[in-house]
């Protein structure tokens, strides 16, 4: 373990890890099971058009969440496009700004104006009180995001949607198998979009799915998602392929173990970082089910003595590639930052989170000793923050070259430079 700041790689020490440790490294599950499914698919000559693996995957995901229908798609963007078409959305849709900008782009591409709303400071999910203020005659829907697997206030958002006769849907990318008041997502009566991107706890290399109990909506969504060669009418050809479904099935086989490992990692981070000034590991409600796939820090620079970006720079030099989620937030991105149409009220909570949130590596690839090393780096940086901050502002070119030489990814070098500003 490093004990003095001269040992930190950003100041010329040897990096703590030989190989980079990433946030979002994909879980792969039992390779023998996956390869057996892959061989089966290749031997059958069936790789798409709702093959047996896709149908099985949809059935298992639906049963796992206790809903009647699961419609798998090639990506979350395709899933949202299917919902926009099936629900006949138009005009404006209220969305959090603290979420992937791809959601806003998907709406914009369909000639729908995303209207950005602030989030609740405790849950970091869509603030119902702020939503109510943004509803206009042009509003057709509300999209909430279950951030870090912590589910939105479904009851309050449902009440607002009913009162204004709006569609309500949820981005459940982080929330596979998570619960709200003891009920798994998907059972609220509102459509929910799961993500099976490689960075999620249950990945299918890439892909997504829509959960719904609505029979009519399910038929419309399936018609929108299937191949244009196999169904009449307007389609988006957004279906998931067999290989992706095979990976999803393989990870479902071992899902309980994935959650157990994530929970173990989360608890180790919390225990090891406990009491460190300015470093808060976000908490989960143990009364609810969560997949614990995100270990999220909120860095208070006044108390920690270092900023979030400085801490990220220090970790990057050690080959620990932590991640700033949703930074910049949607309303800081083009075209949204240039037009008042998209932002009609201040978003102070969103902007604070964009400057303070940092996600740490977890998942099946992480070990307890590796977590201890990462926490030691964070503790050393905070404990010696006054000296660290002075040195990070030191402009000696040789020093910069020394620690930049440890970093392989050009994007991560930019983070280190930012931390030095």
Phi, psi and omega per residue, in radians:
X1 nan 2.499 3.139
X2 -1.394 2.418 -3.037
X3 -2.070 -0.367 3.125
X4 -2.283 2.710 -3.001
X5 -1.210 -0.360 3.086
X6 -1.123 -0.351 3.116
X7 -1.427 -0.226 3.103
X8 -1.167 2.421 -3.083
X9 -1.098 -0.533 -3.127
X10 -1.149 -0.333 3.107
X11 -1.931 0.330 3.033
X12 1.876 -0.099 3.109
X13 -1.296 3.022 3.128
X14 -1.371 2.360 3.111
X15 -1.010 2.555 -3.102
X16 -1.184 -0.432 -3.077
X17 -2.242 2.465 3.085
X18 -1.315 -0.746 3.136
X19 -1.867 2.484 -3.127
X20 -1.062 2.478 3.025
X21 -1.907 2.142 -2.975
X22 -1.913 2.607 2.829
X23 -1.318 2.329 3.082
X24 1.477 0.287 3.036
X25 -1.045 2.277 -2.986
X26 -1.210 2.416 2.922
X27 -1.296 2.483 -3.099
X28 -2.043 -0.285 3.114
X29 1.211 -2.786 -3.130
X30 -1.355 1.861 -3.065
X31 -1.102 -0.593 -3.134
X32 -1.117 -0.726 3.091
X33 -1.130 -0.750 -3.140
X34 -1.122 -0.788 -3.110
X35 -1.144 -0.568 3.069
X36 -1.140 -0.725 3.088
X37 -1.151 -0.703 3.123
X38 -1.065 -0.781 3.111
X39 -1.066 -0.743 3.120
X40 -1.029 -0.760 -3.130
X41 -1.143 -0.771 -3.140
X42 -1.134 -0.706 -3.136
X43 -1.166 -0.583 -3.105
X44 -1.363 -0.351 -3.083
X45 1.298 0.228 -3.110
X46 -1.910 1.891 -3.101
X47 -2.032 -0.205 -3.110
X48 -2.719 -2.861 3.131
X49 1.007 0.930 3.025
X50 0.959 1.035 3.084
X51 -1.300 -3.134 -3.056
X52 -1.119 -0.626 3.133
X53 -1.170 -0.706 3.126
X54 -1.113 -0.782 3.140
X55 -1.103 -0.728 3.105
X56 -1.126 -0.724 -3.140
X57 -1.073 -0.826 3.124
X58 -1.040 -0.754 -3.125
X59 -1.118 -0.734 -3.112
X60 -1.225 -0.690 3.116
X61 -1.141 -0.753 3.117
X62 -1.069 -0.825 -3.128
X63 -1.118 -0.651 -3.126
X64 -1.082 -0.603 -3.115
X65 -1.700 -0.083 3.114
X66 1.281 0.555 3.090
X67 -2.051 2.868 -3.052
X68 -1.426 -0.533 -2.998
X69 -2.347 2.407 2.990
X70 -2.304 2.142 3.140
X71 -1.996 1.870 -3.091
X72 -1.415 2.492 3.137
X73 -2.311 3.004 -3.079
X74 -1.291 -0.408 -3.115
X75 -2.846 2.892 3.083
X76 -1.138 -0.607 3.106
X77 -1.099 -0.729 3.092
X78 -1.134 -0.693 3.122
X79 -1.063 -0.788 3.137
X80 -1.132 -0.695 3.109
X81 -1.077 -0.684 3.083
X82 -1.089 -0.725 3.139
X83 -1.197 -0.694 3.092
X84 -1.007 -0.754 -3.127
X85 -1.218 -0.825 -3.058
X86 -1.185 -0.632 -3.126
X87 -1.556 -0.059 3.132
X88 0.946 0.862 -3.138
X89 -1.287 2.639 3.136
X90 -2.766 3.122 3.056
X91 1.151 -1.954 -3.065
X92 -2.168 2.575 3.046
X93 -2.284 2.253 -3.140
X94 -1.470 2.227 -3.110
X95 -2.416 2.704 2.990
X96 -1.247 2.574 3.029
X97 -1.402 -0.397 -3.133
X98 -1.547 1.264 3.137
X99 -2.848 2.999 -3.128
X100 -1.057 2.369 -3.105
X101 -1.169 -0.319 3.118
X102 -1.020 -0.548 3.120
X103 -1.132 -0.818 3.111
X104 -1.086 -0.737 3.138
X105 -1.095 -0.709 -3.137
X106 -1.087 -0.685 3.076
X107 -1.171 -0.831 -3.113
X108 -1.036 -0.699 3.138
X109 -1.132 -0.402 3.103
X110 -1.731 0.387 3.082
X111 1.065 0.598 3.048
X112 -1.996 2.361 -3.118
X113 -1.531 2.010 3.011
X114 -1.305 2.226 3.100
X115 -1.892 2.071 -2.964
X116 -1.496 2.348 -3.090
X117 -2.103 2.649 3.110
X118 -1.360 2.923 -3.126
X119 -1.982 2.820 3.098
X120 -1.261 2.347 -3.071
X121 -1.157 -0.470 -3.112
X122 -1.430 -0.891 -3.081
X123 -1.538 -0.379 -3.071
X124 1.124 0.300 3.043
X125 -1.878 3.002 -3.034
X126 -0.868 2.261 -3.106
X127 -1.485 1.901 -3.084
X128 -0.999 -0.662 -3.141
X129 -1.072 -0.678 3.119
X130 -1.292 -0.550 3.094
X131 -1.044 -0.838 -3.092
X132 -0.981 -0.612 -3.120
X133 -1.221 -0.384 -3.018
X134 -1.705 -0.105 -3.125
X135 -1.211 2.290 3.077
X136 -2.269 -3.129 3.112
X137 -1.134 -0.346 -3.111
X138 -1.610 -0.114 -3.099
X139 -1.258 2.272 3.113
X140 -1.999 -0.312 -3.070
X141 -2.822 2.860 3.002
X142 -2.162 2.358 3.034
X143 -2.078 2.088 3.047
X144 -1.811 2.694 3.133
X145 -2.125 2.198 3.093
X146 -1.415 1.543 -2.981
X147 -1.358 2.337 -3.120
X148 1.010 0.368 -3.096
X149 1.441 -0.019 3.075
X150 -1.524 2.008 -2.920
X151 -1.316 2.493 3.087
X152 -0.993 2.905 3.016
X153 -1.326 1.453 -3.028
X154 -1.066 -0.704 -3.080
X155 -1.092 -0.844 -3.118
X156 -1.172 -0.711 3.117
X157 -1.164 -0.643 3.087
X158 -1.118 -0.688 3.119
X159 -1.101 -0.749 3.114
X160 -1.111 -0.765 -3.122
X161 -1.092 -0.746 3.128
X162 -1.136 -0.750 -3.086
X163 -1.084 -0.611 -3.094
X164 -1.815 0.112 3.141
X165 0.984 0.893 -3.120
X166 -1.941 2.666 2.955
X167 -1.307 2.551 3.096
X168 -2.265 2.230 3.083
X169 -2.454 2.830 -3.030
X170 -2.241 2.363 2.932
X171 -1.456 1.869 -3.096
X172 -1.882 0.571 -3.083
X173 -0.960 -0.674 -3.092
X174 -1.591 -0.022 -2.802
X175 -2.037 0.484 3.119
X176 -0.950 2.138 3.070
X177 1.172 0.213 3.094
X178 -1.390 2.816 -3.062
X179 -2.158 2.754 3.048
X180 -2.262 2.046 -3.062
X181 0.926 0.666 3.091
X182 1.449 -0.065 -3.139
X183 -1.844 2.339 3.139
X184 -1.167 2.607 3.095
X185 -0.989 2.624 -3.118
X186 1.738 -0.260 -3.079
X187 -1.749 0.138 -3.108
X188 -1.458 -0.118 -3.062
X189 1.616 -0.060 3.133
X190 -1.883 2.504 3.090
X191 -1.158 2.442 -3.127
X192 -2.248 2.422 -3.120
X193 -1.820 2.008 3.013
X194 -1.521 2.635 3.033
X195 -1.981 2.386 3.029
X196 -2.056 0.552 3.035
X197 -1.049 2.718 -3.069
X198 -1.013 -0.400 -3.102
X199 -1.468 -0.165 -3.084
X200 -1.482 2.861 -3.101
X201 -1.052 -0.708 3.082
X202 -2.012 1.831 -3.060
X203 -1.935 2.733 3.076
X204 -2.190 0.659 -2.942
X205 1.221 -0.997 3.076
X206 -2.754 2.677 3.109
X207 2.495 3.100 -3.123
X208 -2.793 3.121 3.066
X209 -2.752 2.668 3.074
X210 -1.926 2.238 3.071
X211 -1.756 2.350 3.083
X212 -2.789 2.643 3.005
X213 -1.745 -0.040 -3.066
X214 -1.486 1.956 -3.094
X215 -1.067 -0.794 -3.108
X216 -1.123 -0.785 3.126
X217 -1.098 -0.711 3.140
X218 -1.035 -0.737 3.126
X219 -1.124 -0.721 3.121
X220 -1.129 -0.738 -3.134
X221 -1.147 -0.733 -3.134
X222 -1.142 -0.678 3.105
X223 -1.122 -0.638 3.141
X224 -1.250 -0.548 -3.009
X225 -1.539 -0.396 -3.031
X226 -1.264 2.920 -3.122
X227 -1.074 2.460 3.114
X228 -1.097 -0.338 3.141
X229 -1.435 -0.209 -3.018
X230 -2.050 0.029 3.140
X231 -2.581 2.519 3.112
X232 -1.329 2.884 3.067
X233 1.482 -3.096 -3.115
X234 -1.287 2.157 3.093
X235 -2.276 2.824 -3.105
X236 -1.871 -0.084 -3.109
X237 0.824 0.951 -3.052
X238 -1.970 0.433 -3.052
X239 -1.323 2.713 3.047
X240 -1.361 2.590 3.117
X241 -1.593 2.988 -3.062
X242 -1.186 -0.621 -3.103
X243 -1.186 -0.723 3.080
X244 -1.100 -0.750 3.124
X245 -1.094 -0.645 3.114
X246 -1.102 -0.702 3.083
X247 -1.151 -0.744 3.112
X248 -1.040 -0.758 3.104
X249 -1.094 -0.702 -3.125
X250 -1.099 -0.721 3.129
X251 -1.289 -0.524 3.053
X252 -1.123 -0.579 3.116
X253 -1.014 -0.598 -3.085
X254 -2.001 0.435 -3.012
X255 -1.065 -0.705 -3.118
X256 -1.015 -0.695 3.125
X257 -1.186 -0.675 3.121
X258 -1.022 -0.795 -3.132
X259 -1.153 -0.703 -3.135
X260 -1.081 -0.717 3.116
X261 -1.157 -0.774 3.126
X262 -1.064 -0.740 3.139
X263 -1.131 -0.723 3.091
X264 -1.050 -0.787 3.138
X265 -1.114 -0.784 -3.122
X266 -1.036 -0.815 -3.130
X267 -1.125 -0.614 3.137
X268 -1.185 -0.758 3.074
X269 -1.032 -0.844 -3.099
X270 -1.078 -0.758 -3.114
X271 -1.145 -0.725 -3.038
X272 -1.355 -0.482 3.135
X273 -1.685 0.006 -3.085
X274 -1.020 2.376 3.070
X275 1.440 0.007 -3.125
X276 -1.394 2.128 -3.069
X277 -1.016 2.331 3.036
X278 1.354 0.011 -3.137
X279 -2.026 1.931 -3.128
X280 -2.048 2.092 3.030
X281 -1.511 2.087 -3.055
X282 -1.013 2.577 -3.033
X283 -1.771 2.640 3.047
X284 -1.968 2.602 3.110
X285 -1.445 1.910 -3.075
X286 -1.208 -0.150 3.045
X287 -1.322 -0.317 3.114
X288 -1.844 2.741 3.022
X289 -1.410 2.391 3.062
X290 -2.459 2.762 3.107
X291 -1.653 -0.095 3.052
X292 0.913 0.608 -3.055
X293 -1.485 -0.079 3.130
X294 -2.217 2.125 3.003
X295 -1.779 1.887 -2.941
X296 -2.031 2.187 3.025
X297 -1.724 2.508 2.843
X298 -1.921 2.102 -3.060
X299 -1.795 1.999 3.081
X300 -1.626 1.832 -3.034
X301 -1.109 -0.526 -3.138
X302 -1.139 -0.660 -3.116
X303 -1.551 -0.619 -3.081
X304 -1.402 -0.459 -3.103
X305 1.469 -0.135 3.048
X306 -2.311 2.668 3.090
X307 -1.472 2.899 3.060
X308 -0.997 -0.766 -3.098
X309 -1.219 -0.597 3.053
X310 -1.141 -0.740 3.117
X311 -1.120 -0.684 3.101
X312 -1.122 -0.672 3.101
X313 -1.104 -0.741 3.129
X314 -1.088 -0.780 3.129
X315 -1.153 -0.689 -3.135
X316 -1.053 -0.705 3.123
X317 -1.131 -0.458 3.102
X318 -1.470 0.050 -3.066
X319 1.231 0.496 2.988
X320 -1.865 1.854 -3.025
X321 -1.647 1.410 3.026
X322 -1.205 2.976 -3.001
X323 -2.375 2.358 2.989
X324 -1.544 1.903 3.141
X325 -1.414 2.423 3.030
X326 0.920 0.782 3.069
X327 -2.246 1.909 0.119
X328 -1.343 2.666 3.029
X329 -1.176 2.913 -3.024
X330 -0.946 -0.723 -3.006
X331 -1.330 -0.086 2.994
X332 -1.617 -0.102 -3.103
X333 -1.629 2.739 2.988
X334 -1.397 2.580 0.043
X335 -1.514 0.082 -2.919
X336 -1.265 -0.581 -3.081
X337 -1.273 -0.240 -3.063
X338 -1.688 -0.139 -3.041
X339 -2.307 2.279 -3.116
X340 -1.194 -0.243 -3.131
X341 -0.978 -0.608 -3.011
X342 -1.549 -0.438 -3.079
X343 -2.197 1.933 -3.040
X344 -1.961 -0.019 3.096
X345 -2.668 2.759 3.137
X346 -1.064 2.634 3.128
X347 -2.187 1.084 -3.013
X348 -1.148 -0.633 -3.126
X349 -1.199 -0.784 3.105
X350 -1.001 -0.783 -3.079
X351 -1.227 -0.580 3.064
X352 -1.155 -0.809 -3.134
X353 -1.084 -0.663 -3.140
X354 -1.071 -0.430 -3.119
X355 -1.700 -0.185 -2.979
X356 -2.172 -0.289 -3.044
X357 -1.450 2.359 3.105
X358 -2.472 2.207 3.134
X359 -1.735 2.395 -3.112
X360 -1.835 2.711 -3.108
X361 -1.135 2.471 3.033
X362 -2.623 -2.933 3.134
X363 1.799 -3.115 -3.029
X364 -1.070 -0.466 -3.065
X365 -1.367 -0.249 -3.064
X366 -1.513 2.525 3.058
X367 -2.016 2.828 3.114
X368 -1.024 -0.847 3.115
X369 -1.031 -0.615 3.100
X370 -1.145 -0.709 3.090
X371 -1.088 -0.715 3.122
X372 -1.078 -0.685 3.123
X373 -1.129 -0.785 3.127
X374 -1.059 -0.784 3.133
X375 -1.137 -0.610 3.095
X376 -1.104 -0.699 3.109
X377 -1.102 -0.802 3.138
X378 -1.101 -0.786 -3.125
X379 -1.096 -0.739 3.129
X380 -1.101 -0.749 -3.130
X381 -1.106 -0.691 -3.122
X382 -1.334 -0.755 -3.125
X383 -1.070 -0.640 -3.133
X384 -1.869 0.565 -2.958
X385 -1.047 -0.622 -3.104
X386 -1.117 -0.775 3.103
X387 -1.214 -0.676 -3.137
X388 -1.080 -0.794 -3.113
X389 -1.091 -0.718 3.112
X390 -1.076 -0.806 -3.108
X391 -1.173 -0.609 3.132
X392 -1.173 -0.393 3.077
X393 -1.600 -0.075 3.134
X394 -1.187 2.286 -2.950
X395 -1.796 0.250 -3.140
X396 -1.081 2.127 -3.086
X397 -1.087 -0.606 -3.130
X398 -1.177 -0.680 3.124
X399 -1.109 -0.803 3.112
X400 -1.035 -0.801 -3.120
X401 -1.055 -0.636 -3.109
X402 -1.092 -0.851 -3.079
X403 -1.441 -0.454 3.076
X404 -1.175 -0.470 -3.121
X405 -1.184 -0.312 3.133
X406 -1.413 -0.198 -2.957
X407 -1.865 2.132 -3.024
X408 -1.448 -0.641 -3.029
X409 -1.509 2.156 3.139
X410 -0.994 -0.617 3.131
X411 -1.113 -0.632 3.125
X412 -1.259 -0.516 3.054
X413 -1.109 -0.643 3.109
X414 -1.112 -0.646 3.107
X415 -1.113 -0.742 3.118
X416 -1.090 -0.729 3.109
X417 -1.086 -0.714 3.119
X418 -1.076 -0.730 3.120
X419 -1.120 -0.365 -3.088
X420 -1.599 -0.122 -3.064
X421 -1.439 nan nan
